[in-house]
Amino acid sequence: MRIDEIVLRFVTPKMVAPFANRWQRMERWTKLIVEIRSDGLSGWGECTAMESPFYHYETIETAWHIIERHLAPMLVGHEIEGPEDMLDRFRDVAGHVETVAALEVALHDLLARRDGVPLAVRIGGDVRPVKASATIGVTGSVADLLAAARRAEDGGYHRIKVKIKPGWDVEPLSALRTELPHMPVLADANGAYGPEDLDHLAGFDRFGLMLLEQPMAAHNWKAYAALQSRLDTTVCLDESIHTMEDVDDLLERRAARAVNIKVGRVGGLIRARAIHDRLAAEGIGCFTGAKFETGIGRWTNIALATLPGMTYPSDVAESARYFAPDITTLPVALTGRGLVAPLDAPGLGTEPDPVQLARVTTRILRIGD
């Protein structure tokens, strides 16, 4: 397959509501959408890097630069056998995994469209419904949190993910457990605590959490092992897991019992599948994570969520919770109570709506030979 052109777009679709995590509050969220063109077909990928360097050192600006200056010249005008060949060409690139993943996903989508198979099937999953969850950011009050949680419960979501941080943990989690005692809750700290908070975190069993996600910094394996040994609650790692070597550390230290697998964070669908397979073989639970993606990234995540070892509900909810309208012709919608499913069509099963895409595009670059 000859790569004819790569198109980069910054898009800023309208957010349904502001979203806050431990670092910042977002009222707009610009995304980087990647298109790879070959022989009249297009494949689409979404870079999961953010505008800020807090979750990861990559940003959408660095991703744009790395693709334009370094990665695109390795692809455009060349014959590429597939995603494995692409990753081999990028073998000397140090890091920039979210950037690489955007291109890798776009190539998977392109090949799946060419071969007439859904993306889920191409990566070893299936076209089937999977359980979804709703994510709630740091809200202005406990009342606001409870109202959002009740809406998620009414929507049939199989769990809620609640962002926490020091000073915003005991009160909201206590209120959730009192007001919604049967709702499964995942508390996600994005590494907001330190080893000095072990005693505090060790008391979280009283909240009856489904999972406690990434309470401390990424590679503090000793502290994670100490925390998991003191908790009945399952600790889940997110930012800690980038490579198979990180999985080795998790297993050796018994640092956690679950992993959030994000396509961008691990460098693409091939690596995500490999990590999934290893975790499943070792009896470690996992689920597909998300980062407020548009429909391009959201349909990608749903494909990954269909892999057999995804034991927990994914982070992927319907598009209407995030952007209105979404940029895809077919936004993600619930197929049942708290369920989403891949589209039974080639690749992602949909593509950006050309009118909507043009309306929200703020910058575009076409890289061709």
C-alpha positions in Angstrom: 0.0 0.0 0.0 1.4 3.4 -1.0 0.8 6.3 1.3 -0.3 9.2 -0.9 -1.0 11.9 1.7 -1.4 12.6 5.4 -3.7 15.3 6.5 -3.5 16.9 10.0 -6.4 18.9 11.4 -7.0 20.7 14.7 -10.7 20.6 15.4 -12.6 22.3 18.3 -16.1 20.9 18.5 -18.5 22.3 21.0 -18.3 20.7 24.4 -21.6 19.8 26.1 -20.3 21.2 29.4 -17.0 22.2 31.0 -14.9 19.4 32.4 -12.5 19.5 35.3 -9.8 17.1 36.6 -7.1 17.6 39.2 -5.1 19.9 36.9 -7.5 22.2 35.1 -11.0 23.1 34.0 -11.7 22.9 30.3 -14.4 24.9 28.6 -13.1 24.1 25.1 -11.0 21.1 24.0 -9.0 21.1 20.7 -8.3 17.7 19.2 -5.8 16.6 16.6 -7.4 14.4 13.9 -5.1 12.5 11.5 -6.2 11.2 8.1 -4.1 8.8 6.0 -4.9 8.6 2.3 -4.0 5.8 -0.1 -5.5 4.8 -3.5 -8.7 6.8 -3.0 -9.3 5.6 0.6 -9.0 7.4 3.9 -8.2 6.0 7.3 -8.9 8.1 10.4 -7.1 8.4 13.8 -7.4 10.8 16.8 -4.3 11.8 18.8 -5.1 11.5 22.4 -2.5 14.0 23.5 -4.1 17.0 25.3 -3.5 20.7 24.9 -1.6 20.8 28.2 1.4 18.7 29.3 -0.1 17.4 32.6 -1.3 13.9 31.9 1.7 13.3 29.6 4.5 15.3 28.2 3.0 15.2 24.7 0.6 17.8 23.5 -1.3 18.2 20.3 1.2 20.9 19.3 4.2 18.6 19.8 2.3 15.8 18.0 1.6 18.0 15.0 5.3 19.0 14.8 6.6 15.4 15.2 4.3 14.1 12.4 5.0 17.0 10.1 8.8 17.1 10.5 9.7 13.4 11.3 7.0 10.8 10.9 5.1 11.8 7.8 8.4 11.8 5.7 8.9 8.2 6.7 5.5 7.3 5.3 4.3 9.6 2.5 5.3 8.3 -1.0 6.4 4.9 0.5 5.0 1.4 0.3 3.8 0.4 3.8 2.8 -3.2 4.4 0.8 -2.5 7.5 0.9 -1.2 11.1 3.7 -3.5 12.1 5.8 -2.1 9.2 4.9 1.4 10.3 6.0 0.8 13.9 9.3 -0.7 12.6 10.0 2.5 10.6 9.4 4.5 13.8 11.7 2.2 15.9 14.3 4.9 16.5 11.7 7.5 17.6 12.1 8.0 21.4 8.7 8.3 23.0 5.9 10.3 21.4 3.6 7.3 21.8 0.3 9.2 21.5 1.6 10.7 18.3 2.6 7.3 16.8 -0.7 5.8 18.0 -2.8 8.4 16.0 -1.0 7.3 12.8 -1.2 3.6 13.7 -4.9 3.7 14.3 -5.5 5.6 11.1 -3.6 2.9 9.2 -5.6 0.2 10.9 -8.8 2.0 9.9 -7.6 2.4 6.3 -6.7 -1.3 6.0 -10.0 -2.4 7.6 -11.9 -0.3 5.1 -9.9 -1.7 2.2 -10.5 -5.3 3.4 -14.2 -4.7 4.2 -14.0 -5.7 7.9 -14.9 -3.8 11.1 -11.9 -2.4 13.1 -13.0 -4.5 16.1 -12.7 -7.7 14.0 -9.3 -6.6 12.5 -7.7 -6.3 16.0 -9.2 -9.6 17.3 -12.4 -8.4 18.9 -16.0 -8.8 17.7 -19.0 -6.7 16.8 -20.9 -7.1 20.1 -22.3 -4.8 22.8 -19.9 -3.9 25.7 -20.7 -2.3 29.0 -20.0 1.4 29.2 -19.6 3.9 32.1 -20.0 7.7 32.6 -17.1 9.9 33.8 -17.8 12.8 36.1 -15.2 15.5 36.6 -14.5 17.5 39.7 -17.8 19.4 40.2 -18.6 22.6 42.0 -20.4 20.9 44.8 -21.4 17.5 46.2 -25.0 18.3 45.1 -23.8 18.8 41.5 -21.9 15.5 41.7 -24.9 13.6 42.9 -27.1 15.1 40.2 -24.6 14.0 37.6 -24.4 10.5 39.1 -28.2 10.1 39.2 -28.3 11.0 35.5 -25.7 8.4 34.8 -27.7 5.8 36.8 -30.9 6.7 35.0 -29.0 6.2 31.7 -28.2 2.6 32.7 -24.4 3.1 32.9 -22.7 0.2 34.5 -20.4 2.3 36.7 -19.4 5.9 37.1 -15.8 7.2 37.2 -15.4 10.1 39.6 -12.4 12.4 39.6 -10.9 12.9 43.0 -7.9 14.8 44.5 -6.8 15.8 48.0 -9.6 17.8 49.6 -12.1 16.4 47.1 -12.4 12.7 48.1 -13.9 11.8 51.4 -16.9 14.0 51.2 -18.0 13.2 47.6 -17.3 9.5 47.9 -19.2 9.3 51.2 -22.1 11.1 49.7 -22.1 8.8 46.6 -22.1 5.7 48.8 -24.9 7.1 51.0 -27.1 8.4 48.2 -26.4 5.7 45.5 -25.4 2.6 47.5 -25.7 0.2 44.6 -23.9 2.2 41.9 -20.4 0.9 41.1 -17.9 3.7 41.5 -14.4 4.1 40.2 -12.4 6.9 41.9 -9.7 8.3 39.7 -7.0 10.5 41.2 -4.7 10.9 38.2 -1.7 10.5 40.5 -2.7 13.3 42.9 -1.5 11.7 46.1 1.9 10.7 47.3 3.5 8.0 49.5 2.8 10.2 52.5 -0.9 9.7 51.9 -0.8 5.9 52.3 -2.7 5.9 55.6 -5.3 8.1 54.1 -5.7 6.0 50.9 -5.7 2.8 52.9 -9.0 3.9 54.5 -10.8 4.0 51.2 -12.2 0.4 51.6 -15.1 2.1 53.5 -16.3 3.5 50.2 -16.9 0.2 48.6 -15.2 1.2 45.3 -15.2 -1.0 42.3 -11.7 0.4 41.6 -9.3 3.1 42.9 -7.5 4.4 39.8 -3.9 5.8 39.7 -3.9 7.4 43.2 -0.1 8.1 43.1 2.6 9.0 40.6 3.3 6.8 37.7 6.2 4.6 38.7 6.2 4.6 42.5 6.0 0.8 42.5 7.1 0.4 46.2 4.3 2.7 47.4 1.7 1.0 45.1 2.7 -2.5 46.4 2.3 -1.2 49.9 -1.1 0.3 49.2 -2.5 -2.7 47.4 -1.4 -4.9 50.3 -3.4 -2.8 52.7 -6.5 -2.5 50.6 -9.3 -5.0 49.8 -10.3 -2.5 47.1 -8.6 -3.2 43.7 -6.0 -0.6 42.8 -6.0 0.1 39.0 -3.1 1.6 37.1 -3.4 4.1 34.2 -0.5 6.5 33.8 1.9 3.8 35.2 1.4 1.4 32.3 3.1 2.5 29.0 5.1 -0.6 28.0 5.3 -4.3 28.6 8.2 -3.6 31.0 5.7 -1.6 33.1 3.4 -4.7 33.2 6.4 -6.7 34.3 6.9 -4.3 37.2 3.3 -4.4 38.1 3.3 -8.2 38.3 6.6 -8.5 40.1 5.6 -6.0 42.8 2.0 -7.0 42.9 1.3 -3.3 42.7 -2.2 -3.5 41.5 -5.0 -5.8 40.3 -6.4 -3.9 37.3 -5.2 -1.8 34.4 -6.8 1.0 32.4 -5.6 0.5 28.8 -5.6 3.6 26.7 -4.7 3.3 23.0 -2.7 6.5 22.9 -0.8 6.0 26.1 0.6 2.6 25.1 1.4 3.6 21.5 -1.4 2.1 19.4 -3.7 -0.8 18.9 -1.0 -3.5 18.4 0.6 -2.7 21.7 -2.8 -2.3 23.4 -3.7 -5.8 22.3 -0.4 -7.2 23.4 -0.8 -5.7 26.9 -4.4 -6.9 27.1 -3.3 -10.5 26.2 -0.5 -10.5 28.9 -2.8 -9.1 31.6 -5.5 -11.7 30.7 -3.0 -14.5 30.9 -1.9 -13.3 34.3 -5.4 -12.8 35.7 -5.2 -9.1 35.9 -8.5 -7.3 35.1 -8.5 -4.5 32.6 -10.7 -2.1 30.6 -10.5 0.4 27.8 -9.9 4.0 29.0 -10.8 7.2 27.2 -9.8 10.9 27.2 -12.8 12.9 26.1 -12.4 11.8 22.4 -14.5 12.8 19.5 -16.3 10.0 17.6 -13.0 9.0 15.8 -11.3 8.1 19.1 -14.5 6.9 20.7 -15.2 4.3 18.0 -11.6 3.2 18.2 -12.0 2.7 22.0 -15.1 0.7 21.5 -13.4 -1.7 19.1 -10.7 -2.3 21.7 -13.3 -2.8 24.4 -14.6 -5.9 22.6 -11.4 -7.9 23.3 -12.3 -10.9 25.5 -10.1 -9.9 28.4 -11.7 -6.6 29.1 -13.3 -7.5 32.4 -14.6 -4.1 33.5 -16.9 -1.6 31.9 -15.0 0.7 29.6 -14.7 4.5 29.9 -16.6 4.9 26.6 -20.0 6.6 26.9 -22.3 8.0 24.2 -20.9 11.0 22.2 -23.8 13.2 23.4 -22.2 13.4 26.8 -19.2 15.1 25.4 -19.5 17.0 22.1 -22.7 18.4 20.5 -22.7 17.7 17.7 -19.9 15.2 17.3 -17.8 15.3 14.1 -18.7 11.9 12.9 -21.7 11.1 10.7 -22.6 8.4 13.2 -21.9 9.5 16.7 -21.6 6.8 19.5 -25.0 6.1 20.9 -26.2 3.6 23.5 -27.4 0.3 22.0 -29.1 -0.7 25.2 -29.1 0.3 28.9 -25.5 1.3 29.4 -24.2 -0.6 26.4 -22.3 0.5 23.3 -21.3 -1.6 20.3 -19.0 -1.2 17.2 -20.6 -0.5 13.9 -21.0 -3.5 11.7 -19.3 -1.8 8.8 -15.7 -1.6 7.5 -13.1 0.2 9.7 -14.6 2.5 12.3 -17.9 2.2 10.5 -18.2 5.9 10.0 -16.2 8.9 9.1 -16.2 12.7 9.8 -19.2 14.6 8.4 -17.5 16.9 5.8 -19.7 19.9 6.6 -19.3 19.6 10.4 -15.6 18.8 10.1 -15.0 22.0 8.0 -17.0 24.0 10.5 -14.9 23.0 13.5 -11.5 22.8 11.8 -9.2 25.6 13.0 -6.0 24.5 11.3 -5.2 22.1 8.5 -2.0 20.7 6.9 -1.8 18.4 3.9 1.4 16.5 3.6 1.9 14.8 0.1 4.7 13.9 -2.1 
